[in-house]
Amino acid sequence: MAETSPLDRLRSLPRAVAADVGGHPRASRRIRQLFGSLNIWFWAIVGLPTLVAGVYYFALASDLYLSEAKFIVRSPKQVQTSTIGALIQSTGLARAVDDTAVVEDFIMSRDAVRKLEQRNDLRAIFGRPEGDFVTRFPGILQRSDFEALFRRYDHFVSVETDRTSGVTALRVKAYRPEDAQTIATALLNYSEQLVNELNERARTDAVSTAEHEVDRAQAQISRIQDQLTAYRVKQNMLDPKSASTGVLELIGQMRAAQAAARQQLGELLKNSPSSPQIPVVQTRIDSLDKLITEERAKLSGETNSVVLTLTEYERLTLDRELAEKALASAFTSLEAARLEAQRQQLYIETIAEPNLADYPLYPKRAISFGMVLVSCLLAYGIAWLLVISAREHAAA
């Protein structure tokens, strides 16, 4: 008697189950539909993909070696103004979260891929003969241009930052352990170069800005000094302040002489009313009054007065003093910028150097195969439920 094939036994299974549940025709129909569908849809949705996954993961998939490096991007800590902040803040360097994101984006950028391609022969590393046709670059029916290389890059390289600790983990997979270590080391070096370029740009900007302020202050002082020189030539005096002081001293002397003449006139009128010196003294007093009036006009007249001359001179002098203070402040800022430029603003501190793997960690064959199987079973179960539901609604 010929043996029945597994497929025939599978087909006869719904009838056997239906005979056992004869009192439940609806359940029997569902079970019969379930097992009856296995002959086509089960193998199409579950069997074939699982078979392909098993063949690939256990027979074709190439071993991948992992090289991992850990680093942190730091910057000088800012001085805390509050007492609590100063107590909480420890000495050393602070984490530069924004700059860590910059480094992370650079590692996964086209610029990093371009440097690896030009300096580290990335195409040869991704196209090793040990690689399988699915992961190797270029694979079957794949282009070999730069964009295809960039899309394949994230299959071998990943970077992740722990936002709590600030530690960034760089993971590189390759078909050879030395290739993985080479790429990881190169990426660390290129990241450090990027940080140095950012530092240099910040230093250049800071110093150039301070130098620009110094040049502007010096030009301002030079312009004001030219105005002062032109004003002195125009007024024919070296220092209006000295001129005004001389006028005031002259007026003071004439007032003293006038007071002495008035006193002499009073004594003459009292002691010798008919003295011939009285007209002389009176004339002297009148002359002193005229001279004092003229000197006062020079001091505070409406035109060409010492007051107007001194006001304009003091304005220019004040502008020069303010410009000199601005120049001193600009020099201080320039020195501070130069001192700050001597310090490196950002640091990449390598916590763990790229390792040379002893054995391959990828692919996770059993886990990957199990995920494919579970996914296919879920897809089949959902499809079967949808079909049964649609049939029931159509029957109703």
Order of alpha helices (4+ residues) and beta strands (2+ residues): alpha-alpha-alpha-beta-alpha-beta-alpha-alpha-alpha-alpha-beta-beta-alpha-alpha-alpha-alpha-beta-alpha
